[in-house]
Amino acid sequence: MPAIRKTASLLLLAAYSAAALAQTYPSKPIRILVAYPPAGTTDILARTVGQKMSEAWGQPVIVDNRPGANGNIGTEIAARATPDGYTILMAAAATHSINNTLYPKLTWDAVRDFAPIGLVAMVPNILVVNNALPVKSVKELIAYAKANPGKLTHGSPGSGSTSHLSMELFKSLTGTRMIHVPYKGSAPVLADLLAGQIALTMDNIPVYLPHAKAGKIRALAVGSRERTSAAPDLPTAEEAGVPGLIAVSWFGLVAPARAPQPVVDRLSKETARILKLPDVHKRISDLGADPVGSTPQEFAAFIQSEISKWRKVIQGAGVRLD
């Protein structure tokens, strides 16, 4: 009995300490790690949310860029950080739904080593073709690809990127064969698409939509579950005839595993509040992204579903990076 009472006392003390920490949190600067270079979508979202957190809480929120290895360097730093809520990570689809399958030798795990805080935004991938390709719809593209197996080329900003895997998913769902051409970034993909050197791509919407609106390339569909506010007249891939083709880049905040749950909950509620602010909503929408907001539990379930989906695509396509 004394041992049971002692255990119960320790549990009560731990719960009290966590609750007390949440009430005083934050009492010092917060660091948001970004595993990618400055000025990208991940970085902009981190700075947008961080600025509002700082204004609300009266503490500096510092964005710390640690790019490299397709997000793996900064993510590992976050995984090994002290789990007190003062170091968090702006996670991305690559770091938390793709890389653990793509890089089997990683020393961190997207689920085991992190506590989800909340989903921040989604950026749909857009399916676009060069104007010389004689197709004006997804169904026409599928028919053309089947009539010309192995002749169409699709570009991506790198092997294992969401763009690459989106097209692998497209091919598996439609029974088509095309050739993947990896580039180093979206800019050269766009350049060769405009020049007619590649036939198509399915990549992040902000890069391609202005050129589609200008008539320089042809947009066929978006990979979001619902139509995006950035291009409300463009059908989703499912509406266009490919059930199951959901392909988005997403971004959300996570903390190191074992971070106090009351602190995680406070961060989650504050993030959801920030995403509803009109100026923040506009800022994110102007990026071509859709603001989201979620509970930690909802975000955890979303991450698990994304890992499962992309694992099947990666293994089916035989993609592996060491």
C-alpha positions in Angstrom: 0.0 0.0 0.0 2.7 2.6 0.8 4.3 1.9 -2.6 0.9 2.5 -4.3 0.4 5.7 -2.3 3.9 6.9 -3.3 3.3 6.2 -7.0 0.0 8.0 -6.8 1.6 11.0 -5.1 4.3 11.1 -7.8 1.7 11.0 -10.6 -0.2 13.8 -8.9 3.0 15.8 -8.5 3.8 15.3 -12.2 0.4 16.4 -13.3 0.5 19.4 -11.0 3.9 20.4 -12.4 2.8 20.1 -16.0 -0.3 22.1 -15.3 1.7 24.8 -13.5 4.2 24.9 -16.4 1.3 25.5 -18.8 0.0 28.4 -16.8 3.4 30.1 -16.8 4.3 29.1 -20.4 6.0 30.8 -22.1 8.3 32.4 -19.7 11.3 32.7 -22.1 11.8 32.9 -25.9 10.4 30.1 -28.2 12.4 28.7 -31.1 10.6 27.4 -34.2 13.0 25.2 -36.2 12.6 25.2 -40.0 14.3 22.4 -41.8 14.4 24.4 -45.1 16.1 27.6 -46.3 14.6 31.1 -45.6 11.9 32.5 -47.9 10.2 29.2 -48.7 6.7 28.3 -47.8 7.7 26.5 -44.6 9.8 29.5 -43.5 7.0 32.0 -44.3 4.4 30.0 -42.4 6.7 29.7 -39.3 7.4 33.5 -39.3 3.7 34.4 -39.8 2.6 32.2 -36.9 5.6 33.0 -34.7 5.1 36.8 -35.0 1.5 36.5 -33.8 2.5 34.2 -30.9 5.1 36.8 -29.9 2.6 39.6 -30.0 0.1 37.6 -27.9 2.5 36.2 -25.3 5.0 39.0 -25.0 8.0 36.6 -25.6 10.3 36.5 -28.6 9.6 33.7 -31.1 12.8 33.0 -33.1 12.7 31.2 -36.4 15.8 29.0 -36.8 16.5 27.7 -40.3 18.5 24.4 -40.4 18.2 23.3 -44.0 19.8 20.2 -45.6 19.2 16.6 -46.6 15.6 17.2 -47.7 14.6 18.4 -44.3 16.3 15.6 -42.3 19.0 17.8 -40.6 16.6 20.3 -39.0 14.1 17.6 -38.2 16.7 15.5 -36.3 17.8 18.6 -34.3 14.1 19.1 -33.3 13.7 15.5 -32.3 16.7 15.7 -30.0 15.7 19.1 -28.4 14.7 19.4 -24.8 10.9 18.5 -24.7 9.8 21.6 -22.8 7.8 23.3 -25.5 10.4 26.0 -26.1 11.8 24.3 -29.2 9.2 23.3 -31.8 9.4 22.4 -35.5 7.4 23.6 -38.5 7.0 20.1 -40.0 6.2 19.4 -43.6 4.9 16.6 -45.7 8.4 15.4 -46.6 9.7 15.4 -43.0 6.7 13.7 -41.4 5.0 11.6 -44.0 7.6 10.6 -46.6 11.2 10.7 -45.4 11.0 7.8 -42.9 10.1 5.5 -45.8 12.3 7.2 -48.3 15.4 7.2 -46.1 15.4 3.9 -44.2 18.6 4.8 -42.3 17.2 7.8 -40.4 17.9 7.9 -36.7 14.6 9.7 -35.9 11.0 8.7 -36.4 8.2 11.0 -37.4 5.7 9.5 -35.0 7.8 8.2 -32.1 10.0 11.3 -31.7 7.4 14.0 -32.0 4.2 15.3 -30.3 1.8 16.8 -32.9 0.6 20.4 -32.1 -1.6 21.3 -35.0 -1.9 21.3 -38.8 -1.2 24.9 -40.1 -1.8 24.8 -43.9 -2.1 22.7 -47.0 -0.7 23.6 -50.4 -2.4 21.6 -53.2 -0.3 20.2 -56.0 -1.5 21.3 -59.4 -1.5 19.0 -62.5 -0.2 21.1 -65.4 0.9 20.2 -69.0 2.7 22.1 -71.7 0.6 23.8 -74.3 1.9 21.5 -77.1 0.4 18.5 -75.5 -3.0 17.8 -77.2 -5.0 17.3 -74.0 -7.4 19.7 -72.3 -8.7 17.5 -69.4 -7.4 14.8 -67.1 -9.4 12.1 -69.0 -7.8 13.2 -72.2 -4.4 13.0 -70.6 -5.0 9.5 -69.4 -6.2 8.4 -72.8 -3.2 10.0 -74.5 -0.7 8.5 -72.0 -2.2 5.0 -72.5 -2.0 5.5 -76.3 1.6 6.5 -76.0 3.1 4.4 -73.1 6.5 5.5 -71.9 6.7 8.5 -74.1 5.5 11.3 -71.8 7.9 12.8 -69.4 7.0 14.3 -66.0 9.3 16.6 -64.1 9.7 17.1 -60.4 12.0 19.1 -58.1 13.7 16.0 -56.9 13.3 12.2 -56.4 11.1 11.5 -53.5 9.5 15.0 -53.5 5.7 15.3 -53.1 5.7 16.3 -56.8 7.4 13.1 -57.8 5.3 10.9 -55.6 2.1 12.7 -56.7 2.8 11.6 -60.3 3.7 8.0 -59.1 0.3 7.9 -57.4 -1.3 9.2 -60.6 0.3 6.5 -62.7 -0.6 3.8 -60.3 -4.2 4.9 -60.1 -4.6 5.3 -63.8 -2.5 2.5 -65.2 -0.3 4.8 -67.2 3.4 4.7 -67.9 5.5 7.9 -68.1 9.1 8.8 -67.5 10.2 10.7 -64.4 12.8 13.5 -64.9 14.1 14.8 -61.5 15.4 18.4 -61.3 17.0 20.4 -58.5 14.0 22.6 -57.5 10.7 23.7 -59.1 12.2 26.6 -61.0 14.0 24.4 -63.6 10.9 22.2 -63.8 8.8 25.2 -64.7 11.4 26.4 -67.3 11.5 23.1 -69.1 7.7 22.8 -69.0 7.3 26.2 -70.5 9.9 25.3 -73.2 8.2 22.1 -74.0 11.1 19.9 -72.9 8.9 17.9 -70.5 5.2 17.2 -70.9 3.8 17.7 -67.5 4.2 17.9 -63.7 2.2 17.8 -60.6 3.8 20.3 -58.2 3.0 23.0 -55.6 0.4 25.4 -56.9 2.1 28.7 -56.2 4.9 28.2 -58.7 2.7 27.2 -61.6 -0.7 28.9 -61.2 0.3 32.4 -62.4 1.7 30.9 -65.7 -1.5 28.8 -66.1 -3.6 31.9 -65.7 -1.4 33.7 -68.2 -2.1 30.9 -70.7 1.6 29.7 -70.9 0.8 26.3 -69.6 -2.5 24.4 -69.2 -3.8 23.5 -65.7 -6.0 20.3 -65.5 -6.7 19.7 -61.9 -5.6 20.2 -58.3 -4.7 17.5 -55.8 -6.7 18.8 -52.8 -9.8 17.0 -51.5 -11.8 20.1 -52.1 -11.4 22.9 -54.6 -8.8 25.5 -53.6 -9.6 29.1 -53.0 -6.5 29.9 -55.1 -8.2 28.5 -58.2 -11.9 27.8 -57.4 -12.8 27.0 -61.1 -10.2 24.2 -61.3 -11.6 20.8 -60.6 -10.0 18.4 -58.1 -8.3 15.4 -59.5 -11.1 13.2 -58.1 -13.7 15.4 -59.8 -11.7 15.1 -63.0 -11.9 11.4 -62.9 -9.1 10.0 -60.7 -10.6 8.7 -57.4 -8.0 8.6 -54.6 -5.6 11.1 -56.1 -5.2 13.4 -53.1 -1.8 15.1 -53.4 -1.0 18.1 -51.2 2.0 19.5 -49.5 1.2 20.3 -45.9 2.8 22.1 -42.9 2.2 21.8 -39.2 3.8 22.4 -35.8 5.2 19.6 -33.8 7.1 19.4 -30.5 9.7 16.9 -29.3 8.1 13.8 -27.9 7.4 13.9 -24.1 6.7 17.6 -24.2 4.1 18.4 -21.5 0.6 17.9 -22.9 -0.8 21.1 -21.3 1.9 23.1 -23.1 1.2 21.2 -26.4 -2.5 22.0 -25.9 -1.8 25.6 -25.3 0.3 25.9 -28.4 -2.3 24.1 -30.4 -5.1 26.4 -29.3 -3.0 29.5 -29.9 -2.1 28.3 -33.4 -5.7 27.7 -34.2 -6.6 31.2 -33.0 -3.9 32.8 -35.1 -5.0 31.0 -38.3 -8.5 32.5 -38.0 -7.1 36.1 -37.9 -8.1 37.9 -41.1 -4.6 39.2 -41.9 -3.0 35.7 -41.3 -5.7 34.0 -43.4 -5.0 36.4 -46.3 -1.2 36.0 -45.9 -1.5 32.3 -46.2 -4.0 32.3 -49.0 -1.8 34.7 -50.9 0.8 31.9 -50.9 -1.6 29.6 -52.6 -2.1 27.7 -49.4 -5.3 26.9 -47.4 -5.1 27.6 -43.7 -6.3 24.7 -41.6 -5.9 24.5 -37.8 -6.5 21.3 -35.8 -6.3 19.6 -32.5 -3.1 17.6 -31.6 -5.2 14.4 -31.9 -6.6 15.3 -35.3 -3.1 16.2 -36.5 -1.7 12.9 -35.2 -4.3 10.9 -37.1 -3.6 12.9 -40.2 0.1 12.2 -40.0 -0.5 8.5 -39.6 -2.8 8.4 -42.7 -0.3 10.4 -44.8 2.6 8.0 -43.8 0.5 5.0 -44.8 -0.5 6.5 -48.1 2.9 7.6 -49.2 4.6 4.4 -48.0 2.5 2.4 -50.4 3.3 4.8 -53.2 7.1 4.8 -52.4 7.3 1.0 -52.1 5.1 0.5 -55.2 7.4 2.8 -57.3 10.6 1.3 -55.8 11.9 4.7 -54.7 14.6 4.6 -52.1 17.3 7.1 -51.0 20.2 6.4 -48.7 
